[in-house]
Amino acid sequence: MDPLDTKKFHVEIRSKAADISSLGAAFSPYGVLDNREYAWVDASALRGWTGVAEDSRYQAGLASMLGYAARKGWFSSDGTKVRAHIVWIEPGGTQNNT
């Protein structure tokens, strides 16, 4: 996963898709796991993401992606979180989105 590629924005969870509530607690600093399919990711967490927050290419791509998400209605009602698809990666590296 390339953090500079904001056109493929999603949340990857490398775990068995078992207990969404316990995974939600671990994800809480970054947003909310809505269900097995979607997460609400805090836009400020994305802006300050360690390792890329100072990268102008990342910030430009993120601004473009957030603008697109806003136009599509993919922001929370309070305007602080953006909706993302969850991609489940099973232990061993197999993608499982069932």
C-alpha positions in Angstrom: 0.0 0.0 0.0 1.4 3.4 -1.1 0.3 6.2 1.3 0.9 8.7 -1.5 -1.7 7.0 -3.7 -4.8 8.7 -2.3 -6.8 7.6 -5.4 -7.0 4.1 -3.8 -8.0 5.3 -0.4 -9.2 2.5 1.9 -8.6 1.0 5.3 -6.6 -2.3 5.5 -7.2 -4.5 8.5 -4.7 -7.3 8.8 -6.7 -9.6 11.1 -9.4 -12.2 10.9 -12.7 -10.5 10.5 -14.0 -11.7 13.8 -14.9 -9.2 16.5 -15.5 -5.8 14.9 -16.0 -4.2 18.4 -12.6 -5.1 19.7 -11.0 -4.0 16.4 -13.0 -0.8 16.6 -11.4 0.0 19.9 -7.9 -0.4 18.4 -9.0 1.8 15.4 -10.5 4.5 17.6 -7.6 7.0 17.5 -8.1 7.2 13.7 -11.9 7.0 13.4 -14.8 4.5 13.7 -15.3 1.1 12.2 -18.9 1.5 11.1 -19.4 -2.2 10.1 -17.4 -4.9 8.2 -17.6 -2.9 5.0 -16.9 0.8 6.0 -14.9 2.9 8.3 -15.2 6.6 9.1 -11.6 8.0 9.1 -10.8 11.2 10.9 -9.6 13.7 8.3 -7.3 15.4 10.8 -5.6 12.0 11.4 -5.0 11.7 7.7 -3.6 15.2 7.5 -1.1 14.4 10.3 -0.3 10.8 9.3 3.2 9.9 10.5 5.8 9.6 7.7 3.8 11.5 5.1 2.4 14.6 6.9 5.3 16.8 5.7 5.2 15.5 2.1 3.7 18.1 -0.2 2.6 15.4 -2.7 0.7 13.6 0.0 -1.0 16.7 1.2 -2.0 17.8 -2.3 -3.3 14.3 -3.1 -5.2 14.2 0.2 -6.8 17.6 -0.4 -7.9 16.4 -3.8 -9.3 13.2 -2.4 -11.1 14.9 0.5 -12.6 17.4 -1.9 -13.9 14.6 -4.1 -15.3 12.8 -1.1 -17.1 15.9 0.0 -18.6 16.3 -3.4 -19.8 12.7 -3.3 -21.3 13.1 0.2 -18.8 10.7 1.8 -18.2 12.8 4.9 -19.8 12.3 8.3 -22.6 14.7 9.2 -20.2 16.8 11.4 -17.7 17.1 8.5 -14.8 15.6 10.4 -14.6 12.0 9.1 -14.4 10.5 5.6 -15.9 7.2 4.6 -13.6 4.4 3.5 -14.0 0.8 2.3 -12.4 -1.8 4.6 -10.1 -4.3 2.9 -9.6 -7.3 5.2 -6.2 -9.0 4.9 -6.2 -12.5 6.6 -3.1 -13.6 8.5 -0.7 -14.8 5.8 -1.6 -12.0 3.4 -4.8 -13.3 1.8 -7.4 -10.6 1.0 -10.9 -11.6 2.3 -13.8 -9.2 1.8 -16.6 -11.6 2.5 
